[in-house]
């Protein structure tokens, strides 16, 4: 999900999200900070990521580059 840092003050869902409520939302209302929340619990906890971490995460998703879960 491409976003400009510090300019997206509203929560945004991916255009790939279905209507089943299993979505996350993201916003960036401060430079170099991205917030993520569960769309089903809008008043619940949020995760915060720095710009570098967010960019690496989104890039890894685009490349489908995740190691298998450890057991």
N, CA, C and O atoms as CSV, one atom per row, in Angstrom:
chain,resi,resn,atom,element,x,y,z
A,1,UNK,N,N,0.852,-1.153,0.000
A,1,UNK,CA,C,0.000,0.000,0.000
A,1,UNK,C,C,0.905,1.225,0.000
A,1,UNK,O,O,1.590,1.489,0.988
A,2,UNK,N,N,0.912,1.949,-1.063
A,2,UNK,CA,C,1.764,3.132,-1.168
A,2,UNK,C,C,1.064,4.320,-0.509
A,2,UNK,O,O,-0.103,4.599,-0.785
A,3,UNK,N,N,1.784,5.004,0.353
A,3,UNK,CA,C,1.244,6.177,1.031
A,3,UNK,C,C,2.339,7.211,1.167
A,3,UNK,O,O,3.517,6.876,1.285
A,4,UNK,N,N,1.943,8.468,1.150
A,4,UNK,CA,C,2.907,9.537,1.392
A,4,UNK,C,C,2.994,9.780,2.891
A,4,UNK,O,O,1.977,9.914,3.570
A,5,UNK,N,N,4.209,9.834,3.393
A,5,UNK,CA,C,4.427,10.034,4.823
A,5,UNK,C,C,3.892,11.383,5.281
A,5,UNK,O,O,4.114,12.412,4.644
A,6,UNK,N,N,3.185,11.348,6.393
A,6,UNK,CA,C,2.718,12.572,7.018
A,6,UNK,C,C,1.560,13.245,6.322
A,6,UNK,O,O,1.217,14.377,6.664
A,7,UNK,N,N,0.937,12.578,5.344
A,7,UNK,CA,C,-0.133,13.233,4.602
A,7,UNK,C,C,-1.448,12.468,4.611
A,7,UNK,O,O,-2.452,12.981,4.116
A,8,UNK,N,N,-1.472,11.266,5.155
A,8,UNK,CA,C,-2.681,10.452,5.117
A,8,UNK,C,C,-3.278,10.407,6.513
A,8,UNK,O,O,-2.974,9.510,7.300
A,9,UNK,N,N,-4.120,11.370,6.813
A,9,UNK,CA,C,-4.663,11.495,8.162
A,9,UNK,C,C,-5.897,10.616,8.387
A,9,UNK,O,O,-6.316,10.418,9.527
A,10,UNK,N,N,-6.473,10.094,7.320
A,10,UNK,CA,C,-7.614,9.197,7.460
A,10,UNK,C,C,-7.139,7.752,7.338
A,10,UNK,O,O,-6.126,7.482,6.693
A,11,UNK,N,N,-7.857,6.840,7.946
A,11,UNK,CA,C,-7.521,5.421,7.864
A,11,UNK,C,C,-7.880,4.913,6.476
A,11,UNK,O,O,-8.939,5.239,5.941
A,12,UNK,N,N,-6.997,4.120,5.902
A,12,UNK,CA,C,-7.153,3.619,4.537
A,12,UNK,C,C,-7.034,2.104,4.523
A,12,UNK,O,O,-6.144,1.536,5.157
A,13,UNK,N,N,-7.949,1.445,3.787
A,13,UNK,CA,C,-7.872,-0.004,3.575
A,13,UNK,C,C,-7.300,-0.257,2.191
A,13,UNK,O,O,-7.433,0.571,1.290
A,14,UNK,N,N,-6.675,-1.389,2.034
A,14,UNK,CA,C,-6.167,-1.791,0.730
A,14,UNK,C,C,-7.326,-1.988,-0.241
A,14,UNK,O,O,-8.411,-2.414,0.156
A,15,UNK,N,N,-7.096,-1.680,-1.504
A,15,UNK,CA,C,-8.116,-1.924,-2.526
A,15,UNK,C,C,-8.338,-3.417,-2.733
A,15,UNK,O,O,-9.322,-3.811,-3.358
A,16,UNK,N,N,-7.441,-4.253,-2.218
A,16,UNK,CA,C,-7.576,-5.706,-2.325
A,16,UNK,C,C,-8.420,-6.295,-1.195
A,16,UNK,O,O,-8.710,-7.491,-1.207
A,17,UNK,N,N,-8.813,-5.486,-0.231
A,17,UNK,CA,C,-9.595,-5.986,0.900
A,17,UNK,C,C,-10.972,-6.425,0.432
A,17,UNK,O,O,-11.616,-5.750,-0.371
A,18,UNK,N,N,-11.407,-7.553,0.939
A,18,UNK,CA,C,-12.748,-8.029,0.635
A,18,UNK,C,C,-13.745,-7.445,1.618
A,18,UNK,O,O,-13.383,-6.634,2.470
A,19,UNK,N,N,-14.977,-7.847,1.504
A,19,UNK,CA,C,-16.020,-7.343,2.378
A,19,UNK,C,C,-16.223,-8.180,3.626
A,19,UNK,O,O,-17.239,-8.034,4.306
A,20,UNK,N,N,-15.275,-9.055,3.942
A,20,UNK,CA,C,-15.452,-9.963,5.071
A,20,UNK,C,C,-14.966,-9.397,6.405
A,20,UNK,O,O,-15.054,-10.081,7.424
A,21,UNK,N,N,-14.464,-8.189,6.422
A,21,UNK,CA,C,-14.019,-7.562,7.662
A,21,UNK,C,C,-12.648,-7.984,8.148
A,21,UNK,O,O,-12.214,-7.545,9.212
A,22,UNK,N,N,-11.957,-8.822,7.398
A,22,UNK,CA,C,-10.613,-9.271,7.786
A,22,UNK,C,C,-9.579,-8.338,7.165
A,22,UNK,O,O,-8.814,-8.737,6.286
A,23,UNK,N,N,-9.566,-7.114,7.624
A,23,UNK,CA,C,-8.716,-6.093,7.013
A,23,UNK,C,C,-7.902,-5.367,8.080
A,23,UNK,O,O,-8.245,-5.348,9.262
A,24,UNK,N,N,-6.829,-4.781,7.616
A,24,UNK,CA,C,-6.128,-3.812,8.439
A,24,UNK,C,C,-6.271,-2.465,7.751
A,24,UNK,O,O,-6.523,-2.391,6.548
A,25,UNK,N,N,-6.111,-1.419,8.516
A,25,UNK,CA,C,-6.139,-0.066,7.986
A,25,UNK,C,C,-4.841,0.612,8.386
A,25,UNK,O,O,-4.247,0.290,9.415
A,26,UNK,N,N,-4.411,1.552,7.563
A,26,UNK,CA,C,-3.146,2.236,7.817
A,26,UNK,C,C,-3.326,3.733,7.592
A,26,UNK,O,O,-4.159,4.162,6.794
A,27,UNK,N,N,-2.536,4.508,8.303
A,27,UNK,CA,C,-2.494,5.952,8.066
A,27,UNK,C,C,-1.113,6.464,8.450
A,27,UNK,O,O,-0.364,5.808,9.173
A,28,UNK,N,N,-0.800,7.643,7.952
A,28,UNK,CA,C,0.456,8.307,8.293
A,28,UNK,C,C,0.145,9.768,8.537
A,28,UNK,O,O,0.102,10.570,7.604
A,29,UNK,N,N,-0.070,10.108,9.794
A,29,UNK,CA,C,-0.420,11.496,10.105
A,29,UNK,C,C,0.742,12.285,10.686
A,29,UNK,O,O,0.568,13.411,11.153
A,30,UNK,N,N,1.926,11.687,10.653
A,30,UNK,CA,C,3.148,12.373,11.081
A,30,UNK,C,C,4.288,11.896,10.188
A,30,UNK,O,O,4.316,10.727,9.803
A,31,UNK,N,N,5.220,12.773,9.854
A,31,UNK,CA,C,6.340,12.346,9.020
A,31,UNK,C,C,7.073,11.151,9.640
A,31,UNK,O,O,7.327,11.115,10.844
A,32,UNK,N,N,7.399,10.196,8.805
A,32,UNK,CA,C,8.181,9.008,9.181
A,32,UNK,C,C,7.482,8.099,10.187
A,32,UNK,O,O,8.152,7.340,10.888
A,33,UNK,N,N,6.145,8.157,10.278
A,33,UNK,CA,C,5.411,7.276,11.183
A,33,UNK,C,C,4.169,6.737,10.483
A,33,UNK,O,O,3.398,7.490,9.888
A,34,UNK,N,N,3.990,5.422,10.566
A,34,UNK,CA,C,2.808,4.769,10.019
A,34,UNK,C,C,2.112,4.030,11.150
A,34,UNK,O,O,2.763,3.370,11.959
A,35,UNK,N,N,0.788,4.141,11.207
A,35,UNK,CA,C,-0.009,3.444,12.215
A,35,UNK,C,C,-0.888,2.420,11.516
A,35,UNK,O,O,-1.402,2.670,10.426
A,36,UNK,N,N,-1.059,1.251,12.159
A,36,UNK,CA,C,-1.861,0.163,11.603
A,36,UNK,C,C,-2.850,-0.284,12.670
A,36,UNK,O,O,-2.502,-0.381,13.847
A,37,UNK,N,N,-4.094,-0.559,12.253
A,37,UNK,CA,C,-5.105,-1.054,13.187
A,37,UNK,C,C,-5.968,-2.114,12.509
A,37,UNK,O,O,-5.974,-2.241,11.285
A,38,UNK,N,N,-6.687,-2.865,13.320
A,38,UNK,CA,C,-7.642,-3.861,12.848
A,38,UNK,C,C,-8.937,-3.128,12.516
A,38,UNK,O,O,-9.467,-2.403,13.358
A,39,UNK,N,N,-9.453,-3.305,11.301
A,39,UNK,CA,C,-10.658,-2.577,10.903
A,39,UNK,C,C,-11.887,-2.993,11.712
A,39,UNK,O,O,-12.844,-2.224,11.811
A,40,UNK,N,N,-11.878,-4.188,12.288
A,40,UNK,CA,C,-13.013,-4.642,13.094
A,40,UNK,C,C,-13.028,-4.007,14.482
A,40,UNK,O,O,-14.065,-3.993,15.145
A,41,UNK,N,N,-11.890,-3.483,14.923
A,41,UNK,CA,C,-11.776,-2.899,16.265
A,41,UNK,C,C,-11.125,-1.513,16.138
A,41,UNK,O,O,-9.980,-1.333,16.553
A,42,UNK,N,N,-11.837,-0.545,15.574
A,42,UNK,CA,C,-11.223,0.757,15.304
A,42,UNK,C,C,-10.756,1.516,16.541
A,42,UNK,O,O,-9.897,2.392,16.438
A,43,UNK,N,N,-11.304,1.194,17.703
A,43,UNK,CA,C,-10.853,1.868,18.927
A,43,UNK,C,C,-9.838,1.033,19.695
A,43,UNK,O,O,-9.429,1.407,20.794
A,44,UNK,N,N,-9.432,-0.092,19.124
A,44,UNK,CA,C,-8.479,-0.983,19.777
A,44,UNK,C,C,-7.046,-0.511,19.625
A,44,UNK,O,O,-6.793,0.603,19.167
A,45,UNK,N,N,-6.111,-1.367,20.013
A,45,UNK,CA,C,-4.692,-0.999,19.948
A,45,UNK,C,C,-4.218,-0.791,18.518
A,45,UNK,O,O,-4.784,-1.327,17.565
A,46,UNK,N,N,-3.177,-0.007,18.400
A,46,UNK,CA,C,-2.576,0.290,17.097
A,46,UNK,C,C,-1.099,-0.042,17.149
A,46,UNK,O,O,-0.464,0.035,18.200
A,47,UNK,N,N,-0.570,-0.410,16.009
A,47,UNK,CA,C,0.867,-0.644,15.886
A,47,UNK,C,C,1.480,0.547,15.173
A,47,UNK,O,O,0.901,1.065,14.218
A,48,UNK,N,N,2.635,0.982,15.623
A,48,UNK,CA,C,3.339,2.088,14.982
A,48,UNK,C,C,4.637,1.610,14.363
A,48,UNK,O,O,5.360,0.814,14.962
A,49,UNK,N,N,4.935,2.092,13.163
A,49,UNK,CA,C,6.143,1.708,12.440
A,49,UNK,C,C,6.848,2.946,11.914
A,49,UNK,O,O,6.207,3.893,11.458
A,50,UNK,N,N,8.160,2.929,11.980
A,50,UNK,CA,C,8.946,3.969,11.333
A,50,UNK,C,C,8.905,3.771,9.824
A,50,UNK,O,O,8.545,2.698,9.341
A,51,UNK,N,N,9.273,4.804,9.088
A,51,UNK,CA,C,9.191,4.760,7.627
A,51,UNK,C,C,10.026,3.633,7.027
A,51,UNK,O,O,9.563,2.949,6.115
A,52,UNK,N,N,11.237,3.427,7.515
A,52,UNK,CA,C,12.096,2.381,6.963
A,52,UNK,C,C,11.529,0.993,7.178
A,52,UNK,O,O,11.571,0.155,6.277
A,53,UNK,N,N,11.001,0.746,8.362
A,53,UNK,CA,C,10.406,-0.552,8.672
A,53,UNK,C,C,9.168,-0.790,7.823
A,53,UNK,O,O,8.983,-1.884,7.290
A,54,UNK,N,N,8.319,0.223,7.691
A,54,UNK,CA,C,7.102,0.098,6.879
A,54,UNK,C,C,7.458,-0.182,5.417
A,54,UNK,O,O,6.859,-1.055,4.788
A,55,UNK,N,N,8.420,0.548,4.884
A,55,UNK,CA,C,8.830,0.356,3.491
A,55,UNK,C,C,9.365,-1.057,3.270
A,55,UNK,O,O,9.049,-1.685,2.260
A,56,UNK,N,N,10.166,-1.560,4.198
A,56,UNK,CA,C,10.697,-2.923,4.083
A,56,UNK,C,C,9.569,-3.952,4.149
A,56,UNK,O,O,9.581,-4.924,3.394
A,57,UNK,N,N,8.605,-3.755,5.031
A,57,UNK,CA,C,7.476,-4.669,5.171
A,57,UNK,C,C,6.645,-4.711,3.892
A,57,UNK,O,O,6.347,-5.791,3.380
A,58,UNK,N,N,6.273,-3.553,3.379
A,58,UNK,CA,C,5.465,-3.500,2.158
A,58,UNK,C,C,6.233,-4.101,0.981
A,58,UNK,O,O,5.647,-4.794,0.150
A,59,UNK,N,N,7.536,-3.842,0.905
A,59,UNK,CA,C,8.350,-4.434,-0.155
A,59,UNK,C,C,8.392,-5.945,-0.068
A,59,UNK,O,O,8.334,-6.629,-1.090
A,60,UNK,N,N,8.494,-6.475,1.149
A,60,UNK,CA,C,8.519,-7.930,1.336
A,60,UNK,C,C,7.192,-8.556,0.930
A,60,UNK,O,O,7.168,-9.644,0.356
A,61,UNK,N,N,6.101,-7.882,1.220
A,61,UNK,CA,C,4.794,-8.388,0.796
A,61,UNK,C,C,4.735,-8.439,-0.727
A,61,UNK,O,O,4.289,-9.432,-1.301
A,62,UNK,N,N,5.182,-7.377,-1.374
A,62,UNK,CA,C,5.157,-7.321,-2.834
A,62,UNK,C,C,5.990,-8.413,-3.482
A,62,UNK,O,O,5.671,-8.875,-4.577
A,63,UNK,N,N,7.049,-8.824,-2.814
A,63,UNK,CA,C,7.910,-9.885,-3.350
A,63,UNK,C,C,7.512,-11.255,-2.811
A,63,UNK,O,O,8.126,-12.260,-3.169
A,64,UNK,N,N,6.491,-11.306,-1.955
A,64,UNK,CA,C,6.077,-12.549,-1.289
A,64,UNK,C,C,7.283,-13.210,-0.639
A,64,UNK,O,O,7.489,-14.417,-0.766
A,65,UNK,N,N,8.078,-12.403,0.059
A,65,UNK,CA,C,9.335,-12.876,0.632
A,65,UNK,C,C,9.229,-12.971,2.149
A,65,UNK,O,O,9.654,-12.066,2.867
A,66,UNK,N,N,8.667,-14.057,2.622
A,66,UNK,CA,C,8.578,-14.299,4.056
A,66,UNK,C,C,9.106,-15.697,4.341
A,66,UNK,O,O,8.749,-16.644,3.640
A,67,UNK,N,N,9.933,-15.839,5.339
A,67,UNK,CA,C,10.417,-17.183,5.676
A,67,UNK,C,C,9.276,-18.024,6.245
A,67,UNK,O,O,8.314,-17.480,6.788
A,68,UNK,N,N,9.376,-19.339,6.123
A,68,UNK,CA,C,8.331,-20.178,6.715
A,68,UNK,C,C,8.330,-20.023,8.232
A,68,UNK,O,O,9.371,-19.749,8.829
A,69,UNK,N,N,7.168,-20.197,8.859
A,69,UNK,CA,C,7.116,-20.064,10.317
A,69,UNK,C,C,7.987,-21.114,10.994
A,69,UNK,O,O,8.069,-22.253,10.536
A,70,UNK,N,N,8.626,-20.729,12.073
A,70,UNK,CA,C,9.438,-21.694,12.816
A,70,UNK,C,C,8.527,-22.535,13.704
A,70,UNK,O,O,7.490,-22.066,14.174
A,71,UNK,N,N,8.924,-23.758,13.920
A,71,UNK,CA,C,8.086,-24.662,14.733
A,71,UNK,C,C,8.817,-25.113,15.938
A,71,UNK,O,O,8.277,-25.876,16.739
